[in-house]
Amino acid sequence: MWRRVKKLVNEPAFREAPLTVTGRAISLAAHVALGRSPVAEITPGGARLKLPADLRFTTTSVFLLRDKVEPEVRYLEKFLRPGDVFVDVGANIGLFTLKAASFASRVVAAEPGAVAGRQLADNLALNGFRNVTIVPKAISDTEGKAVLFHNPLGDDPQAFSLINDGTSSESEEVEITTLDRLASDLGLSRVDCLKIDVEGAEDRVIKGAAGTLGRFHPAVIFEMNCPTLLKDGGDPAAAWVALGGLGYGFFQLQDDGTLTPLATRPTRFGNYVALHPQGRPLA
């Protein structure tokens, strides 16, 4: 518990507005005590996100920090403009999807988890968005069916992966498809930004999206989940290598919105940005 508190108070969003964040913490505690799901505005006056009534780290951090929970959420407008198409692979309950839907022309949100998928649909209904297509499938490098493992990453209630890291006690069977097939089925004529967060299976998504990436050269926000891959005996560099093979360069988005070029592959868990030299210049 104290480790979680220490992490949160060290966040830039807390240092910027400690009283506001503290007030949110009190509100969250009250909601949880009453068993009522809290609702957070991702940005002031922006999309609203309904969260589970618990004190798990994901709920706590998002409710307290809003879009400042990750720089990739806070500065999503760097990669998207009005009229753009955003594809959210591993949409979960909709943090990135809802932020993007506020200004993008179209959002495709792929979320195979049954519980997360229902919460995602509820959040879209809460906001009345009509520009979002939910795809209840896992995105990978093949089509068919697969097992989606519920990996207990910390205390995140929605950490689902096609990779079994040996810690999962629950799973569900889901349909899988490739991004190339999905883009064709949906008739996408452009993809401007692609976010991938699939708990270690990012390289599979990239392999199944080679045509889409080669055609549209979207900005890619992706997670490198080194711990899960190492447990599975996989290659933590697989997603990096796959994108690099398609001509992408790599960056890390800082808390102030600047992009730092990365010459070598990181070994830490985190989100990274890949940009193609033929892609559109950033806003």
C-alpha positions, 0 to 999 in steps of 0.5 A, spaced: 500 500 500 505 504 501 509 503 495 503 504 491 502 511 495 509 513 494 509 511 486 502 516 486 505 522 490 511 522 485 507 522 479 508 529 475 500 530 476 500 530 483 506 535 484 502 539 479 495 539 483 496 536 490 490 538 493 486 536 487 489 529 487 488 529 494 480 531 493 479 525 488 482 520 493 477 522 498 472 521 493 474 515 490 475 512 497 467 514 499 465 511 492 468 504 494 466 504 501 459 505 498 460 500 492 459 505 487 463 505 481 466 512 480 466 516 474 472 520 472 473 526 466 479 524 462 480 531 461 476 537 464 469 537 460 471 531 456 470 524 455 467 520 462 470 514 464 466 509 469 471 505 473 470 499 477 469 500 485 475 498 488 482 500 490 486 496 485 492 500 482 489 501 475 482 504 478 486 508 483 491 511 478 486 513 473 481 516 477 486 520 481 491 522 475 486 522 469 489 523 462 496 524 466 496 517 468 501 516 462 504 521 457 501 517 451 494 519 454 496 526 456 499 527 449 495 523 444 493 529 440 500 529 438 499 523 434 492 524 432 488 530 428 481 531 427 478 527 421 484 521 423 483 514 424 485 511 431 486 503 432 486 501 439 489 494 440 487 492 447 482 497 449 481 494 456 475 499 459 477 505 454 482 510 456 485 511 450 479 509 446 475 515 449 480 520 449 481 519 441 474 518 440 473 526 442 477 528 436 478 523 431 473 521 426 473 514 427 476 509 432 476 502 432 477 498 439 479 491 439 478 488 446 477 480 447 476 480 454 468 479 456 468 483 462 473 489 460 469 489 453 462 490 457 465 495 461 468 498 454 461 498 451 458 501 457 463 507 457 461 508 450 454 509 451 455 513 457 459 518 453 454 517 447 460 516 442 458 514 435 464 514 432 467 507 435 467 500 433 468 495 438 471 489 435 470 483 441 477 479 438 484 479 440 489 481 434 494 477 433 498 474 427 493 469 425 485 467 425 481 463 429 480 461 436 485 462 442 485 462 449 486 469 453 489 468 459 488 472 465 495 474 468 495 477 475 500 483 473 500 486 480 493 487 482 490 489 475 483 486 474 484 486 467 491 484 465 489 479 459 494 476 454 495 470 449 501 469 453 501 464 459 506 466 463 505 461 468 501 465 473 494 465 470 488 461 474 483 464 469 482 464 462 477 464 456 476 462 449 476 468 444 476 469 437 483 472 434 484 475 427 489 480 424 489 487 423 490 486 416 484 482 415 480 487 420 482 493 416 480 490 410 473 487 413 472 494 416 474 498 409 479 502 413 482 507 408 487 510 413 490 508 419 493 514 423 495 512 429 495 505 432 496 503 440 498 496 442 497 494 449 496 486 449 501 484 455 507 481 451 504 479 445 505 485 441 510 482 436 504 478 434 500 484 432 505 487 428 506 481 424 499 480 423 499 488 421 505 488 416 500 490 410 497 496 414 503 498 417 507 498 410 501 502 407 499 507 412 505 508 416 501 510 422 504 512 429 505 506 433 504 507 441 506 500 444 508 496 450 514 492 451 512 487 457 519 484 458 517 481 465 511 477 461 515 475 455 521 472 460 517 468 464 514 465 457 521 464 454 519 469 449 524 474 446 523 481 449 525 485 443 520 481 438 516 487 438 522 492 437 525 488 432 518 487 428 517 494 427 524 496 426 524 491 420 518 495 417 523 501 417 520 504 424 525 509 429 523 509 436 522 514 441 520 515 448 515 520 450 517 524 456 512 527 461 513 534 458 510 532 451 517 531 448 520 525 444 526 522 446 530 518 440 532 511 442 538 508 439 538 502 443 532 497 445 530 499 452 530 493 457 524 496 462 517 495 462 513 501 459 510 504 453 514 507 447 513 510 440 515 508 433 515 513 428 516 511 420 520 516 416 514 516 411 509 517 416 506 524 417 509 529 421 507 530 428 502 536 430 
